[in-house]
Amino acid sequence: QLQASGGGLVQAGGSLRLSCAAPGRTFSNYVVGWFRQAPGKEREFVAAMRRSGATYYADSVKGRFTISRDNAKNTVYLQMNSLKPEDTAVYSCAADQSIILTSITSPQYYDYWGQGTQVTVSS
């Protein structure tokens, strides 16, 4: 089980940093992704990091969000800057050991999930 935290209420243009911890797992052995789901919408890909450290982003967040990993703390972060009201959603982290590159943006291929953390951006 993964543990996501760091969500909250922020004004447009502000920043938040989400954290995803994985007790009992070594994140450097996993592909880790961030997904979000807004009310009435499907879950969508936000960002992912492969074991190599390669990163991938949805076009909607590219240049504003950064995914990173602290191996010493076994934690993956999602730094979110220049937040917009349309970024409002429940953000969840996910991990998988064997996901292939072409599936990295698809939530159904991730085996392990956190509980989600609410991010609300006011205009």
C-alpha positions as CSV (number, residue, x, y, z in Angstrom):
1,Q,0.0,0.0,0.0
2,L,1.2,3.5,-0.9
3,Q,0.7,6.6,1.2
4,A,0.0,9.8,-0.6
5,S,-0.1,13.2,1.3
6,G,0.4,16.9,0.8
7,G,-2.9,17.9,-0.8
8,G,-4.8,21.0,0.3
9,L,-6.5,24.2,-0.8
10,V,-4.4,26.8,-2.7
11,Q,-5.1,29.8,-4.8
12,A,-4.5,29.8,-8.5
13,G,-0.8,30.4,-9.2
14,G,0.3,28.7,-6.0
15,S,2.2,25.6,-5.4
16,L,1.9,22.3,-3.5
17,R,4.1,19.3,-3.1
18,L,2.6,15.9,-2.9
19,S,4.5,13.0,-1.4
20,C,4.1,9.3,-1.9
21,A,5.7,6.9,0.5
22,A,5.9,3.1,0.2
23,P,6.5,1.3,3.5
24,G,8.2,-2.0,2.8
25,R,9.0,-1.3,-0.8
26,T,12.0,0.2,-2.5
27,F,10.8,2.8,-4.9
28,S,13.9,2.7,-7.0
29,N,12.7,-0.8,-8.1
30,Y,9.4,0.5,-9.4
31,V,7.8,2.7,-12.0
32,V,5.9,5.3,-10.0
33,G,3.1,7.3,-11.5
34,W,0.8,10.1,-10.4
35,F,-2.8,10.2,-11.5
36,R,-5.7,12.5,-10.8
37,Q,-9.5,12.3,-10.9
38,A,-11.8,15.2,-10.9
39,P,-15.5,14.8,-10.1
40,G,-17.4,13.4,-13.0
41,K,-14.3,12.7,-15.0
42,E,-12.1,9.7,-15.6
43,R,-8.8,9.2,-13.9
44,E,-6.1,10.7,-15.9
45,F,-2.3,10.4,-16.1
46,V,-0.3,13.2,-14.6
47,A,3.4,12.2,-14.4
48,A,5.5,9.1,-14.0
49,M,9.1,8.1,-13.3
50,R,10.8,5.0,-14.4
51,R,13.5,3.0,-12.5
52,S,16.1,4.7,-14.5
53,G,14.9,8.2,-13.4
54,A,13.3,9.0,-16.8
55,T,10.3,11.2,-16.4
56,Y,7.1,11.6,-18.3
57,Y,4.3,14.2,-18.1
58,A,0.9,14.9,-19.4
59,D,0.8,17.8,-21.8
60,S,-1.5,19.7,-19.4
61,V,1.1,19.8,-16.6
62,K,4.4,19.9,-18.6
63,G,6.5,22.7,-17.4
64,R,4.5,23.2,-14.2
65,F,4.8,19.9,-12.4
66,T,7.9,17.9,-11.5
67,I,8.1,14.3,-10.4
68,S,11.1,13.4,-8.3
69,R,12.4,10.5,-6.1
70,D,14.3,10.5,-2.9
71,N,15.8,7.1,-2.6
72,A,17.1,7.7,0.9
73,K,13.6,8.5,2.1
74,N,11.9,6.0,-0.2
75,T,9.5,8.7,-1.3
76,V,8.3,10.1,-4.6
77,Y,7.3,13.7,-4.9
78,L,5.1,15.7,-7.2
79,Q,6.0,19.4,-7.1
80,M,3.1,21.4,-8.6
81,N,3.7,25.0,-9.5
82,S,1.5,27.6,-11.2
83,L,-1.6,25.7,-10.2
84,K,-4.8,26.3,-12.1
85,P,-8.4,25.7,-11.1
86,E,-8.6,22.9,-13.6
87,D,-5.9,21.0,-11.6
88,T,-8.5,20.5,-8.9
89,A,-8.8,16.7,-8.3
90,V,-8.0,13.8,-6.1
91,Y,-4.4,12.9,-6.8
92,S,-3.2,9.3,-6.3
93,C,0.2,7.7,-6.6
94,A,0.7,4.2,-8.1
95,A,3.6,1.8,-8.6
96,D,4.4,-1.2,-10.6
97,Q,7.5,-3.3,-11.1
98,S,6.9,-4.5,-14.6
99,I,5.0,-1.9,-16.5
100,I,6.2,-1.2,-20.0
101,L,6.8,2.2,-21.5
102,T,3.8,2.2,-23.8
103,S,1.5,1.5,-20.8
104,I,3.0,4.0,-18.4
105,T,0.1,6.5,-18.8
106,S,-2.6,3.8,-18.3
107,P,-3.7,3.4,-14.7
108,Q,-5.0,-0.1,-15.2
109,Y,-1.4,-1.4,-15.5
110,Y,-0.3,-0.3,-12.1
111,D,-0.6,-2.9,-9.3
112,Y,-0.2,-0.7,-6.2
113,W,-2.1,2.4,-5.3
114,G,-2.3,5.0,-2.5
115,Q,-5.5,6.3,-1.1
116,G,-5.4,9.7,-2.8
117,T,-5.1,13.3,-1.6
118,Q,-7.4,16.1,-2.5
119,V,-6.0,19.2,-4.3
120,T,-8.3,22.2,-4.6
121,V,-7.2,25.2,-6.6
122,S,-9.4,28.3,-6.1
123,S,-9.7,31.0,-8.7
